[in-house]
């Protein structure tokens, strides 16, 4: 009989002191489903809600003399740059997904629902005639300012480059004189 008591005491021996054991734990699959749901909700918020969409306007300016980036705005005015009509198709790409090109015949292009805080945008500008250069500018920093030059193809009719709206909604495209650029 003494052996049976020792056997029972061994079975019901309390856990080691100082070691905490939870009373109840959810099954592992529910934790994985909850974690996947949280990751999906965060990525949806980060890509759709946190990045606001807005309509932007792009004014086209035509310059009669050759223009280069990095000059003060008065230099472009002296080069004969004025708002003018250009036969052009403009596309804005977001994450390599093209939006339909906006053809326009006027001095202002309006594009709707552009993610204005995104850093993953790019321009594609197709001109009807070759241009020496196309510069992109920004109205949002207090006054007009040229921020960069678009890269051209061999025929000087397709110009591409990054587009960084940085929350702004008014931009400029400066078109150099007609003709192929000098190599």
LOKOLDREN-27527 format. One record per atom (N, C-alpha, C): x negated, y, z negated; chain. Coordinates in steps of 0.05 Angstrom, whole numbers, plus 32768, in hexadecimal, padded with zeros to 4 digits. Layout:
<midrens>
@X X	Y Y	Z Z	fivo A
...
</midrens>
This chain:
<midrens>
@X 7FF0	Y 7FE8	Z 8000	fivo A
@X 8000	Y 8000	Z 8000	fivo A
@X 7FEF	Y 8019	Z 8000	fivo A
@X 7FD8	Y 8018	Z 7FF5	fivo A
@X 7FC7	Y 802F	Z 7FF4	fivo A
@X 7FBD	Y 8037	Z 800F	fivo A
@X 7FBA	Y 8023	Z 8021	fivo A
@X 7FB0	Y 8029	Z 803C	fivo A
@X 7FC6	Y 8038	Z 804C	fivo A
@X 7FDF	Y 8032	Z 8047	fivo A
@X 7FF5	Y 803F	Z 8055	fivo A
@X 7FF7	Y 805C	Z 804E	fivo A
@X 7FF1	Y 8063	Z 8035	fivo A
@X 7FF2	Y 807F	Z 802C	fivo A
@X 7FDB	Y 808F	Z 8039	fivo A
@X 7FC4	Y 8083	Z 803A	fivo A
@X 7FAD	Y 8090	Z 8047	fivo A
@X 7FB2	Y 8095	Z 8065	fivo A
@X 7FBF	Y 8082	Z 8072	fivo A
@X 7FC5	Y 8084	Z 808E	fivo A
@X 7FD9	Y 809B	Z 8093	fivo A
@X 7FEE	Y 809E	Z 8082	fivo A
@X 8001	Y 80B3	Z 8084	fivo A
@X 7FF4	Y 80CE	Z 807F	fivo A
@X 7FE3	Y 80D0	Z 806C	fivo A
@X 7FD6	Y 80EA	Z 8066	fivo A
@X 7FC5	Y 80F3	Z 807D	fivo A
@X 7FB8	Y 80E0	Z 808A	fivo A
@X 7FA8	Y 80E6	Z 80A1	fivo A
@X 7FB8	Y 80F1	Z 80B8	fivo A
@X 7FD0	Y 80E6	Z 80BC	fivo A
@X 7FE1	Y 80EF	Z 80D2	fivo A
@X 7FEB	Y 810C	Z 80CE	fivo A
@X 7FF2	Y 8113	Z 80B6	fivo A
@X 7FFE	Y 812D	Z 80B1	fivo A
@X 7FEA	Y 8141	Z 80A5	fivo A
@X 7FD1	Y 813E	Z 80AC	fivo A
@X 7FBD	Y 8150	Z 80A1	fivo A
@X 7FC1	Y 816C	Z 80AF	fivo A
@X 7FC1	Y 8182	Z 80A0	fivo A
@X 7FC5	Y 819D	Z 80AC	fivo A
@X 7FAE	Y 81A4	Z 80BF	fivo A
@X 7FB3	Y 81B7	Z 80D1	fivo A
@X 7F9F	Y 81C0	Z 80E4	fivo A
@X 7F88	Y 81CD	Z 80D6	fivo A
@X 7F72	Y 81D0	Z 80E4	fivo A
@X 7F5B	Y 81DC	Z 80D8	fivo A
@X 7F61	Y 81F9	Z 80CF	fivo A
@X 7F58	Y 8201	Z 80B8	fivo A
@X 7F5E	Y 821C	Z 80AF	fivo A
@X 7F51	Y 8231	Z 80C1	fivo A
@X 7F5F	Y 8248	Z 80C5	fivo A
@X 7F54	Y 825E	Z 80D5	fivo A
@X 7F5A	Y 825B	Z 80F3	fivo A
@X 7F66	Y 8246	Z 80FB	fivo A
@X 7F6C	Y 8242	Z 8118	fivo A
@X 7F89	Y 8247	Z 811C	fivo A
@X 7F90	Y 825A	Z 812E	fivo A
@X 7FAC	Y 8261	Z 8133	fivo A
@X 7FB6	Y 8252	Z 814A	fivo A
@X 7FCE	Y 8248	Z 8148	fivo A
@X 7FDB	Y 823A	Z 815D	fivo A
@X 7FF7	Y 8246	Z 8161	fivo A
@X 7FFD	Y 824E	Z 817B	fivo A
@X 8017	Y 825A	Z 817F	fivo A
@X 802D	Y 8246	Z 817C	fivo A
@X 8044	Y 8250	Z 8173	fivo A
@X 805B	Y 823E	Z 8170	fivo A
@X 8066	Y 8235	Z 818B	fivo A
@X 8067	Y 8248	Z 819F	fivo A
@X 8073	Y 8242	Z 81B9	fivo A
@X 8063	Y 8250	Z 81CF	fivo A
@X 805E	Y 8242	Z 81E4	fivo A
@X 8051	Y 824E	Z 81FB	fivo A
@X 8062	Y 8248	Z 8213	fivo A
@X 8065	Y 825D	Z 8225	fivo A
@X 8075	Y 8257	Z 823E	fivo A
@X 8066	Y 8244	Z 8250	fivo A
@X 8074	Y 8235	Z 8260	fivo A
@X 8066	Y 8223	Z 8273	fivo A
@X 8054	Y 8232	Z 8286	fivo A
@X 803E	Y 8226	Z 828E	fivo A
@X 802A	Y 8233	Z 829F	fivo A
@X 8036	Y 823D	Z 82B9	fivo A
@X 8048	Y 8230	Z 82C6	fivo A
@X 8053	Y 8239	Z 82DF	fivo A
@X 8063	Y 8253	Z 82DC	fivo A
@X 8070	Y 8258	Z 82C5	fivo A
@X 807E	Y 8271	Z 82C2	fivo A
@X 806A	Y 8288	Z 82C0	fivo A
@X 8054	Y 8284	Z 82B3	fivo A
@X 8040	Y 8299	Z 82B1	fivo A
@X 8035	Y 829F	Z 82CD	fivo A
@X 8030	Y 828B	Z 82DE	fivo A
@X 8026	Y 8290	Z 82F9	fivo A
@X 803B	Y 829F	Z 830A	fivo A
@X 8054	Y 8298	Z 8307	fivo A
@X 8069	Y 82A6	Z 8316	fivo A
@X 806B	Y 82C3	Z 830D	fivo A
@X 806A	Y 82C8	Z 82F3	fivo A
@X 806A	Y 82E3	Z 82E9	fivo A
@X 8052	Y 82F3	Z 82F2	fivo A
@X 803B	Y 82E7	Z 82F2	fivo A
@X 8023	Y 82F5	Z 82FB	fivo A
@X 8024	Y 82FB	Z 8319	fivo A
@X 802E	Y 82E9	Z 8329	fivo A
@X 8032	Y 82EE	Z 8346	fivo A
@X 8046	Y 8304	Z 834A	fivo A
@X 805B	Y 8305	Z 833B	fivo A
@X 806F	Y 831A	Z 833E	fivo A
@X 8063	Y 8335	Z 8337	fivo A
@X 8053	Y 8336	Z 8322	fivo A
@X 8047	Y 8350	Z 831A	fivo A
@X 8033	Y 8359	Z 8330	fivo A
@X 8024	Y 8347	Z 833B	fivo A
@X 8011	Y 834F	Z 8351	fivo A
@X 8021	Y 8359	Z 8369	fivo A
@X 8036	Y 834C	Z 8370	fivo A
@X 8046	Y 8355	Z 8387	fivo A
@X 8052	Y 8371	Z 8382	fivo A
@X 805D	Y 8375	Z 836A	fivo A
@X 8069	Y 838F	Z 8363	fivo A
@X 8054	Y 83A5	Z 8364	fivo A
@X 803C	Y 839F	Z 8359	fivo A
@X 8027	Y 83B4	Z 8359	fivo A
@X 801E	Y 83BA	Z 8376	fivo A
@X 801B	Y 83A5	Z 8387	fivo A
@X 8012	Y 83AB	Z 83A2	fivo A
@X 8028	Y 83B9	Z 83B2	fivo A
@X 8041	Y 83B3	Z 83AD	fivo A
@X 8057	Y 83C2	Z 83BB	fivo A
@X 8056	Y 83E0	Z 83B2	fivo A
@X 8054	Y 83E4	Z 8398	fivo A
@X 8052	Y 8400	Z 838E	fivo A
@X 803A	Y 840E	Z 839A	fivo A
@X 8023	Y 8401	Z 839B	fivo A
@X 800B	Y 840D	Z 83A4	fivo A
@X 800C	Y 8414	Z 83C2	fivo A
@X 801A	Y 8404	Z 83D2	fivo A
@X 801A	Y 8408	Z 83EF	fivo A
@X 8032	Y 8418	Z 83F9	fivo A
@X 8048	Y 8417	Z 83EB	fivo A
@X 8060	Y 8424	Z 83F5	fivo A
@X 8069	Y 843D	Z 83E5	fivo A
@X 8068	Y 843B	Z 83CB	fivo A
@X 8073	Y 8451	Z 83BB	fivo A
@X 805E	Y 8466	Z 83B4	fivo A
@X 8046	Y 845C	Z 83AE	fivo A
@X 8031	Y 846F	Z 83A6	fivo A
@X 8027	Y 8480	Z 83BD	fivo A
@X 8029	Y 8476	Z 83D6	fivo A
@X 8020	Y 8485	Z 83EE	fivo A
@X 8039	Y 8493	Z 83FA	fivo A
@X 803C	Y 84AD	Z 83F6	fivo A
@X 8054	Y 84BA	Z 8400	fivo A
@X 8054	Y 84BD	Z 841F	fivo A
@X 806C	Y 84BB	Z 842B	fivo A
@X 806F	Y 84BF	Z 8447	fivo A
@X 807B	Y 84DB	Z 844C	fivo A
@X 8071	Y 84E8	Z 8460	fivo A
@X 807A	Y 8503	Z 8467	fivo A
@X 8078	Y 8508	Z 8484	fivo A
@X 8087	Y 851C	Z 848E	fivo A
@X 8084	Y 8524	Z 84AA	fivo A
@X 806D	Y 8537	Z 84AC	fivo A
@X 805D	Y 8534	Z 84C1	fivo A
@X 8046	Y 8546	Z 84C5	fivo A
@X 8049	Y 8554	Z 84E0	fivo A
@X 803D	Y 856B	Z 84E2	fivo A
@X 803C	Y 857A	Z 84FB	fivo A
@X 801F	Y 857E	Z 8503	fivo A
@X 801B	Y 857B	Z 851D	fivo A
@X 8000	Y 857E	Z 8529	fivo A
@X 8002	Y 8593	Z 853F	fivo A
@X 7FF5	Y 85AA	Z 853B	fivo A
@X 7FF5	Y 85BF	Z 854F	fivo A
@X 7FDE	Y 85BA	Z 8563	fivo A
@X 7FE3	Y 85BE	Z 857C	fivo A
@X 7FCF	Y 85BB	Z 8591	fivo A
@X 7FC4	Y 85D7	Z 8599	fivo A
@X 7FAA	Y 85D9	Z 8599	fivo A
@X 7F9D	Y 85F2	Z 85A2	fivo A
@X 7F8B	Y 85EB	Z 85B9	fivo A
@X 7F8A	Y 85FC	Z 85CD	fivo A
@X 7F7A	Y 85F9	Z 85E5	fivo A
@X 7F64	Y 860E	Z 85E4	fivo A
@X 7F4C	Y 8605	Z 85E9	fivo A
@X 7F35	Y 8617	Z 85E9	fivo A
@X 7F2A	Y 861A	Z 8605	fivo A
@X 7F23	Y 8632	Z 860D	fivo A
@X 7F19	Y 8637	Z 8628	fivo A
@X 7EFA	Y 8633	Z 862A	fivo A
@X 7EEC	Y 8633	Z 8613	fivo A
@X 7ECF	Y 862F	Z 8613	fivo A
@X 7EC9	Y 8616	Z 8603	fivo A
@X 7EB0	Y 860D	Z 8606	fivo A
@X 7EA8	Y 85F5	Z 85F7	fivo A
@X 7EA8	Y 85F9	Z 85D9	fivo A
@X 7EB1	Y 85E5	Z 85CA	fivo A
@X 7EB3	Y 85E8	Z 85AD	fivo A
@X 7EA3	Y 85D1	Z 85A0	fivo A
@X 7E99	Y 85D6	Z 8588	fivo A
@X 7E8B	Y 85C2	Z 8579	fivo A
@X 7E95	Y 85C2	Z 855C	fivo A
@X 7E94	Y 85AC	Z 854E	fivo A
@X 7E9E	Y 85AB	Z 8533	fivo A
@X 7E8B	Y 85B9	Z 8520	fivo A
@X 7E95	Y 85C0	Z 8509	fivo A
@X 7E84	Y 85CC	Z 84F4	fivo A
@X 7E81	Y 85EA	Z 84F5	fivo A
@X 7E8F	Y 85F8	Z 8506	fivo A
@X 7E8C	Y 8615	Z 8508	fivo A
@X 7EA3	Y 8622	Z 84F9	fivo A
@X 7E9F	Y 863B	Z 84F1	fivo A
@X 7EB6	Y 8649	Z 84E4	fivo A
@X 7ECD	Y 864D	Z 84F7	fivo A
@X 7EE4	Y 8652	Z 84EC	fivo A
@X 7EFC	Y 8654	Z 84FD	fivo A
@X 7EFA	Y 866B	Z 8511	fivo A
@X 7EED	Y 8681	Z 850A	fivo A
@X 7EEB	Y 8697	Z 851C	fivo A
@X 7EDB	Y 8690	Z 8536	fivo A
@X 7EC9	Y 867D	Z 8534	fivo A
@X 7EBA	Y 8674	Z 854B	fivo A
@X 7ECD	Y 8666	Z 855F	fivo A
@X 7EE1	Y 8658	Z 8556	fivo A
@X 7EF4	Y 864C	Z 8568	fivo A
@X 7F06	Y 8660	Z 8575	fivo A
@X 7F0D	Y 8674	Z 8566	fivo A
@X 7F1D	Y 868A	Z 8571	fivo A
@X 7F0D	Y 8699	Z 8587	fivo A
@X 7EF3	Y 869D	Z 8582	fivo A
@X 7EE2	Y 86AA	Z 8596	fivo A
@X 7EDE	Y 8698	Z 85AF	fivo A
@X 7EE1	Y 867D	Z 85AB	fivo A
@X 7EDE	Y 866A	Z 85C2	fivo A
@X 7EF8	Y 8669	Z 85D2	fivo A
@X 7F0B	Y 867A	Z 85CC	fivo A
@X 7F24	Y 867B	Z 85DB	fivo A
@X 7F39	Y 8666	Z 85D3	fivo A
@X 7F37	Y 865D	Z 85BB	fivo A
@X 7F4B	Y 8649	Z 85B1	fivo A
@X 7F65	Y 8657	Z 85A9	fivo A
@X 7F7A	Y 864E	Z 85B6	fivo A
@X 7F95	Y 8659	Z 85B0	fivo A
@X 7FA9	Y 8642	Z 85B0	fivo A
@X 7FBF	Y 8645	Z 85A1	fivo A
@X 7FD3	Y 8630	Z 85A2	fivo A
@X 7FDD	Y 862D	Z 85BF	fivo A
@X 7FDF	Y 8615	Z 85C8	fivo A
@X 7FE7	Y 8611	Z 85E4	fivo A
@X 7FF1	Y 85F4	Z 85E9	fivo A
@X 7FFE	Y 85F1	Z 85FF	fivo A
@X 8009	Y 85D7	Z 8607	fivo A
@X 7FF3	Y 85C6	Z 8613	fivo A
@X 7FF3	Y 85AC	Z 860C	fivo A
@X 7FE1	Y 8598	Z 8616	fivo A
@X 7FF1	Y 8580	Z 861D	fivo A
@X 7FEC	Y 8574	Z 8634	fivo A
@X 7FF9	Y 855B	Z 863C	fivo A
@X 7FEA	Y 8544	Z 862E	fivo A
@X 7FF6	Y 853A	Z 8618	fivo A
@X 7FE7	Y 8527	Z 8607	fivo A
@X 7FFB	Y 8514	Z 85FA	fivo A
@X 7FF1	Y 84FB	Z 85F4	fivo A
@X 7FFF	Y 84E8	Z 85E4	fivo A
@X 7FEF	Y 84E4	Z 85CA	fivo A
@X 7FFB	Y 84E7	Z 85B3	fivo A
@X 7FED	Y 84E4	Z 859A	fivo A
@X 7FF9	Y 84CD	Z 858A	fivo A
@X 7FE8	Y 84BB	Z 8580	fivo A
@X 7FF0	Y 84A5	Z 856F	fivo A
@X 7FE1	Y 84A7	Z 8555	fivo A
@X 7FEE	Y 84A0	Z 853F	fivo A
@X 7FE1	Y 849E	Z 8525	fivo A
@X 7FE4	Y 8481	Z 851D	fivo A
@X 7FCD	Y 8474	Z 8518	fivo A
@X 7FCC	Y 8458	Z 8510	fivo A
@X 7FC8	Y 8457	Z 84F1	fivo A
@X 7FD7	Y 8444	Z 84E5	fivo A
@X 7FD3	Y 843E	Z 84C9	fivo A
@X 7FCD	Y 8421	Z 84C5	fivo A
@X 7FB6	Y 841B	Z 84BA	fivo A
@X 7FAC	Y 8400	Z 84B6	fivo A
@X 7FAD	Y 83F0	Z 84D0	fivo A
@X 7FA5	Y 83FB	Z 84E5	fivo A
@X 7FA3	Y 83EF	Z 8500	fivo A
@X 7FBF	Y 83E8	Z 850B	fivo A
@X 7FD4	Y 83F2	Z 84FF	fivo A
@X 7FEF	Y 83EE	Z 850A	fivo A
@X 7FF6	Y 8408	Z 8519	fivo A
@X 7FF9	Y 8407	Z 8532	fivo A
@X 7FFF	Y 841F	Z 8542	fivo A
@X 801C	Y 8427	Z 853F	fivo A
@X 8020	Y 8441	Z 853F	fivo A
@X 803A	Y 844C	Z 8540	fivo A
@X 803E	Y 8454	Z 855E	fivo A
@X 8057	Y 8456	Z 8567	fivo A
@X 805A	Y 845E	Z 8583	fivo A
@X 804E	Y 8479	Z 8588	fivo A
@X 8040	Y 847D	Z 859E	fivo A
@X 8034	Y 8497	Z 85A4	fivo A
@X 8049	Y 84AC	Z 85A7	fivo A
@X 8043	Y 84C4	Z 859E	fivo A
@X 8055	Y 84DB	Z 85A1	fivo A
@X 804B	Y 84EB	Z 85B8	fivo A
@X 805B	Y 84EB	Z 85CE	fivo A
@X 8055	Y 84FC	Z 85E4	fivo A
@X 8061	Y 8517	Z 85DE	fivo A
@X 8053	Y 852B	Z 85E6	fivo A
@X 805F	Y 8545	Z 85E1	fivo A
@X 8058	Y 8559	Z 85F7	fivo A
@X 8068	Y 856C	Z 85F9	fivo A
@X 8064	Y 8582	Z 860C	fivo A
@X 806A	Y 859C	Z 85FE	fivo A
@X 8058	Y 85A5	Z 85F0	fivo A
@X 805B	Y 85BE	Z 85E0	fivo A
@X 8041	Y 85C1	Z 85D0	fivo A
@X 8042	Y 85D3	Z 85BE	fivo A
@X 8029	Y 85D8	Z 85AE	fivo A
@X 802C	Y 85CC	Z 8592	fivo A
@X 8041	Y 85BC	Z 858D	fivo A
@X 8043	Y 85B0	Z 8572	fivo A
@X 804E	Y 8593	Z 8575	fivo A
@X 8041	Y 8581	Z 8567	fivo A
@X 8049	Y 8565	Z 8566	fivo A
@X 8054	Y 8560	Z 854A	fivo A
@X 806B	Y 8553	Z 8549	fivo A
@X 8077	Y 854C	Z 852F	fivo A
@X 8077	Y 852E	Z 852D	fivo A
@X 806B	Y 8523	Z 8518	fivo A
@X 806B	Y 8506	Z 8513	fivo A
@X 8079	Y 8501	Z 84F8	fivo A
@X 808B	Y 84EE	Z 84F8	fivo A
@X 809A	Y 84E9	Z 84E0	fivo A
@X 808F	Y 84D0	Z 84D1	fivo A
@X 8093	Y 84D1	Z 84B7	fivo A
@X 808C	Y 84BB	Z 84A4	fivo A
@X 806F	Y 84B2	Z 84A6	fivo A
@X 805D	Y 84C4	Z 84A2	fivo A
@X 8040	Y 84BE	Z 84A2	fivo A
@X 8038	Y 84BC	Z 8484	fivo A
@X 8029	Y 84A7	Z 847D	fivo A
@X 801F	Y 84A5	Z 8461	fivo A
@X 8009	Y 84BA	Z 845C	fivo A
@X 8010	Y 84D0	Z 8451	fivo A
@X 7FFE	Y 84E7	Z 844F	fivo A
@X 7FE8	Y 84E5	Z 843A	fivo A
@X 7FE9	Y 84D1	Z 8429	fivo A
@X 7FD3	Y 84CD	Z 8416	fivo A
@X 7FC2	Y 84B5	Z 841D	fivo A
@X 7FC6	Y 84AA	Z 8434	fivo A
@X 7FB7	Y 8492	Z 843C	fivo A
@X 7F9B	Y 849A	Z 8448	fivo A
@X 7F88	Y 8489	Z 8443	fivo A
@X 7F6D	Y 848D	Z 844F	fivo A
@X 7F69	Y 847A	Z 8466	fivo A
@X 7F7E	Y 846B	Z 846E	fivo A
@X 7F7B	Y 8458	Z 8483	fivo A
@X 7F89	Y 8460	Z 849D	fivo A
@X 7F89	Y 8479	Z 84A4	fivo A
@X 7F96	Y 8483	Z 84BC	fivo A
@X 7F81	Y 848B	Z 84D1	fivo A
@X 7F89	Y 8489	Z 84EA	fivo A
@X 7F78	Y 8492	Z 8500	fivo A
@X 7F89	Y 849D	Z 8516	fivo A
@X 7F7D	Y 84B0	Z 8525	fivo A
@X 7F89	Y 84BC	Z 853C	fivo A
@X 7F82	Y 84AC	Z 8555	fivo A
@X 7F94	Y 84AD	Z 8569	fivo A
@X 7F8D	Y 84A7	Z 8585	fivo A
@X 7F9B	Y 84BB	Z 8596	fivo A
@X 7F8B	Y 84CB	Z 85A4	fivo A
@X 7F95	Y 84E1	Z 85B5	fivo A
@X 7F8F	Y 84DA	Z 85D2	fivo A
@X 7FA3	Y 84D8	Z 85E2	fivo A
@X 7F9F	Y 84D2	Z 85FF	fivo A
@X 7FA7	Y 84EB	Z 860E	fivo A
@X 7F94	Y 84F6	Z 861D	fivo A
@X 7F99	Y 850E	Z 862D	fivo A
@X 7F9D	Y 8507	Z 864A	fivo A
@X 7FAC	Y 8518	Z 8658	fivo A
@X 7FB2	Y 8513	Z 8675	fivo A
@X 7F99	Y 8519	Z 8686	fivo A
@X 7F89	Y 852D	Z 867D	fivo A
@X 7F71	Y 8534	Z 868C	fivo A
@X 7F59	Y 8532	Z 8679	fivo A
@X 7F41	Y 852D	Z 8683	fivo A
@X 7F2A	Y 852B	Z 8672	fivo A
@X 7F25	Y 8545	Z 8663	fivo A
@X 7F1D	Y 8543	Z 864A	fivo A
@X 7F16	Y 855A	Z 8639	fivo A
@X 7EFA	Y 8557	Z 862F	fivo A
@X 7EEC	Y 856D	Z 862C	fivo A
@X 7ED1	Y 856C	Z 8622	fivo A
@X 7ECF	Y 8563	Z 8605	fivo A
@X 7EE2	Y 856C	Z 85F5	fivo A
@X 7EE2	Y 8565	Z 85D9	fivo A
@X 7EFE	Y 8569	Z 85CD	fivo A
@X 7F03	Y 855B	Z 85B8	fivo A
@X 7F1C	Y 855F	Z 85A8	fivo A
@X 7F13	Y 8560	Z 858B	fivo A
@X 7F1A	Y 8575	Z 857D	fivo A
@X 7F14	Y 8578	Z 8561	fivo A
@X 7F2E	Y 8577	Z 8551	fivo A
@X 7F2C	Y 856C	Z 8539	fivo A
@X 7F43	Y 856C	Z 8527	fivo A
@X 7F40	Y 8580	Z 8511	fivo A
@X 7F56	Y 858E	Z 850A	fivo A
@X 7F55	Y 85A2	Z 84F6	fivo A
@X 7F6B	Y 859F	Z 84E2	fivo A
@X 7F69	Y 85B0	Z 84CE	fivo A
@X 7F7B	Y 85AE	Z 84B7	fivo A
@X 7F85	Y 85CA	Z 84AF	fivo A
@X 7F9F	Y 85CD	Z 84AC	fivo A
@X 7FAB	Y 85E6	Z 84A3	fivo A
@X 7FAF	Y 85E6	Z 8485	fivo A
@X 7FAC	Y 85D0	Z 8477	fivo A
@X 7FB4	Y 85CD	Z 845C	fivo A
@X 7FA1	Y 85D8	Z 8447	fivo A
@X 7F8A	Y 85E0	Z 844F	fivo A
@X 7F76	Y 85E9	Z 843B	fivo A
@X 7F75	Y 8607	Z 8439	fivo A
@X 7F8B	Y 8615	Z 843D	fivo A
@X 7F8C	Y 8632	Z 843A	fivo A
@X 7F8B	Y 8640	Z 8455	fivo A
@X 7F80	Y 8635	Z 8469	fivo A
@X 7F7E	Y 8640	Z 8484	fivo A
@X 7F74	Y 862B	Z 8497	fivo A
@X 7F75	Y 8631	Z 84B1	fivo A
@X 7F6C	Y 861D	Z 84C4	fivo A
@X 7F4E	Y 8616	Z 84C0	fivo A
@X 7F48	Y 85FD	Z 84C2	fivo A
@X 7F2C	Y 85F4	Z 84BF	fivo A
@X 7F28	Y 85DB	Z 84CF	fivo A
@X 7F13	Y 85DA	Z 84DE	fivo A
@X 7F0C	Y 85C2	Z 84EE	fivo A
@X 7EFE	Y 85AE	Z 84DB	fivo A
@X 7F08	Y 8595	Z 84DC	fivo A
@X 7EFD	Y 8581	Z 84CA	fivo A
@X 7EEE	Y 856A	Z 84D8	fivo A
@X 7EEF	Y 8569	Z 84F2	fivo A
@X 7EE0	Y 8554	Z 8500	fivo A
@X 7EE6	Y 8553	Z 851E	fivo A
@X 7ED6	Y 8542	Z 852B	fivo A
@X 7ED8	Y 853E	Z 8548	fivo A
@X 7EE2	Y 8522	Z 854D	fivo A
@X 7EF3	Y 851F	Z 8561	fivo A
@X 7EFD	Y 8505	Z 8569	fivo A
@X 7EEA	Y 84F9	Z 857D	fivo A
@X 7EE6	Y 84DF	Z 857D	fivo A
@X 7ED4	Y 84D1	Z 8590	fivo A
@X 7EE3	Y 84CD	Z 85AA	fivo A
@X 7ED5	Y 84D0	Z 85C0	fivo A
@X 7EE2	Y 84CD	Z 85DA	fivo A
@X 7ED9	Y 84B3	Z 85E8	fivo A
@X 7EE9	Y 84AA	Z 85FB	fivo A
@X 7EE1	Y 8493	Z 860B	fivo A
@X 7ED1	Y 849D	Z 8623	fivo A
@X 7EC9	Y 848B	Z 8634	fivo A
@X 7EB8	Y 8492	Z 864B	fivo A
@X 7EC6	Y 84A6	Z 865E	fivo A
@X 7EE0	Y 84A3	Z 8662	fivo A
@X 7EEF	Y 84B5	Z 8674	fivo A
@X 7EF7	Y 84CF	Z 8667	fivo A
@X 7EF1	Y 84D2	Z 864D	fivo A
@X 7EF7	Y 84EB	Z 863E	fivo A
@X 7F15	Y 84F1	Z 863E	fivo A
@X 7F26	Y 84DC	Z 863E	fivo A
@X 7F43	Y 84E0	Z 863C	fivo A
@X 7F4F	Y 84D3	Z 8624	fivo A
@X 7F41	Y 84C2	Z 8616	fivo A
@X 7F4B	Y 84B6	Z 85FD	fivo A
@X 7F37	Y 84BD	Z 85E7	fivo A
@X 7F42	Y 84CA	Z 85D2	fivo A
@X 7F32	Y 84D3	Z 85BC	fivo A
@X 7F3D	Y 84C5	Z 85A2	fivo A
@X 7F2B	Y 84BA	Z 8592	fivo A
@X 7F33	Y 84AD	Z 857A	fivo A
@X 7F22	Y 84B6	Z 8562	fivo A
@X 7F2D	Y 84B3	Z 854B	fivo A
@X 7F1D	Y 84BA	Z 8533	fivo A
@X 7F2E	Y 84B7	Z 851A	fivo A
@X 7F22	Y 84B9	Z 8503	fivo A
@X 7F31	Y 84B7	Z 84EA	fivo A
@X 7F42	Y 84CF	Z 84E5	fivo A
@X 7F58	Y 84CA	Z 84D8	fivo A
@X 7F6B	Y 84E0	Z 84D1	fivo A
@X 7F6F	Y 84DF	Z 84B3	fivo A
@X 7F67	Y 84F3	Z 84A5	fivo A
@X 7F69	Y 84F5	Z 8488	fivo A
@X 7F7B	Y 850C	Z 8480	fivo A
@X 7F96	Y 8507	Z 847D	fivo A
@X 7FA8	Y 851C	Z 8476	fivo A
@X 7FA4	Y 8527	Z 845A	fivo A
@X 7F9B	Y 8517	Z 8447	fivo A
@X 7F96	Y 851F	Z 842C	fivo A
@X 7FAD	Y 852E	Z 841F	fivo A
@X 7FC5	Y 8525	Z 8426	fivo A
@X 7FDD	Y 8531	Z 841A	fivo A
@X 7FE9	Y 8548	Z 842A	fivo A
@X 7FDB	Y 8551	Z 843E	fivo A
@X 7FE5	Y 8568	Z 844E	fivo A
@X 7FF8	Y 8560	Z 8464	fivo A
@X 8006	Y 8574	Z 846F	fivo A
@X 8019	Y 856E	Z 8484	fivo A
@X 8016	Y 857F	Z 849D	fivo A
@X 8002	Y 8591	Z 849E	fivo A
@X 7FFE	Y 85A2	Z 84B6	fivo A
@X 7FE1	Y 859F	Z 84C0	fivo A
@X 7FDF	Y 8598	Z 84DA	fivo A
@X 7FC4	Y 8593	Z 84E5	fivo A
@X 7FC2	Y 859F	Z 8501	fivo A
@X 7FA9	Y 859F	Z 850B	fivo A
@X 7FA3	Y 85AC	Z 8525	fivo A
@X 7F92	Y 8598	Z 8536	fivo A
@X 7F97	Y 8598	Z 854F	fivo A
@X 7F85	Y 858B	Z 8562	fivo A
@X 7F7B	Y 85A0	Z 8576	fivo A
@X 7F61	Y 85A5	Z 8576	fivo A
@X 7F55	Y 85B8	Z 8588	fivo A
@X 7F4B	Y 85AA	Z 85A1	fivo A
@X 7F54	Y 85B1	Z 85B8	fivo A
@X 7F4C	Y 85A4	Z 85D1	fivo A
@X 7F38	Y 85B6	Z 85DF	fivo A
@X 7F21	Y 85AB	Z 85E5	fivo A
@X 7F0D	Y 85BA	Z 85F4	fivo A
@X 7F15	Y 85BD	Z 8611	fivo A
@X 7F04	Y 85CA	Z 8621	fivo A
@X 7F0B	Y 85CE	Z 863D	fivo A
@X 7F0D	Y 85B3	Z 864D	fivo A
@X 7F1C	Y 85B5	Z 8663	fivo A
@X 7F1F	Y 859D	Z 8673	fivo A
@X 7F04	Y 8596	Z 8680	fivo A
@X 7F01	Y 857C	Z 8685	fivo A
@X 7EE8	Y 8573	Z 8692	fivo A
@X 7EDA	Y 855F	Z 8680	fivo A
@X 7EC9	Y 854F	Z 868C	fivo A
@X 7EBA	Y 853A	Z 867D	fivo A
@X 7EA5	Y 8548	Z 866C	fivo A
@X 7EA0	Y 853D	Z 8654	fivo A
@X 7E8B	Y 8549	Z 8644	fivo A
@X 7E6F	Y 8545	Z 8650	fivo A
@X 7E5E	Y 8558	Z 864A	fivo A
@X 7E42	Y 8556	Z 8653	fivo A
@X 7E33	Y 8541	Z 8642	fivo A
@X 7E24	Y 852F	Z 864F	fivo A
@X 7E16	Y 851B	Z 8640	fivo A
@X 7DFB	Y 8525	Z 8636	fivo A
</midrens>
